[in-house]
């Protein structure tokens, strides 16, 4: 039972630690996703600045003749270029305070700039998102023994303004063709998906910190659980000790201290219970009422110490003869004993009575004042039939007492059955 409690406590400990670990991991991923979301907001804001301020100002300067009409510079005219550059400049600053940096990328299946070419994994994610018609994708992946949050979102679809640079290469800006060529990044149509915005946010350091914290927490929880286990075991031990004391006290109240047999206090309660049980089970209740022959003369001759030893020997004889779970022997007072048992075969009773008489005689306890020259017992037997609804314990005791008186009248060392 103790091992089962220990296993249960250990199982609860494992469950608590597991829940805490997965909750911590979930919280870490959520926190990283929030950082990614903030990065996307910052980049969207930067693109808005280019669209709302840089491009209109560049157009105005061209119209006023301050700039060559063919002048283009991606740092002023391309939000995509500017957000990528922003991240390129951010990485060295991040590495000053951390071992890892967030990586930002536009991933396209057909990019103008080769650095934006989607990897095999990014291409698979891109196609999966288009197939499932989802706007974003997120997963914790491991590359080069380091974990990071891979986040992808659709950049958008091609519109008329996008086709100026990504449609027919003949219409593309001259400096773009000069810098990247005309082989890749073109021939898109209006409504075509353009690219993915990919963010790889490092998580290895955060996982390391989380695992370190996890170990500390696991140790603390283990100490708490160990304390609770020790307290619970101590409490159970105390309860069991109290139960043993109570049980021992009950045994002292219900048992004869000399012979170890049950005493008269428990006899009548047991007799009533066994009577009801025998009626319910359809069996005969049998009550043996015994008395040691010439016991007063024995005490007068050999003394009370020897008399006590004889009482113990007779009690032991009864224990030997009636040892089944439904049988119980009693010391009813002085040299009187009783046995309660049951049977569905009345013929057993005669053999049982002979066994008792023989068991006592076989002790060969000397008794010079008895005509039998050794200690013997006389016995009255009462059999209660299960179909007798009027039967009660007073009738049983009285009948067994009458049968005992008859056995003594016949010369003792005999058993007599009540005839009512």
Order of alpha helices (4+ residues) and beta strands (2+ residues): alpha-alpha-alpha-alpha-beta-alpha-beta-beta-alpha-alpha-beta-alpha-alpha-beta-alpha-alpha-beta-beta-alpha-beta-alpha-beta
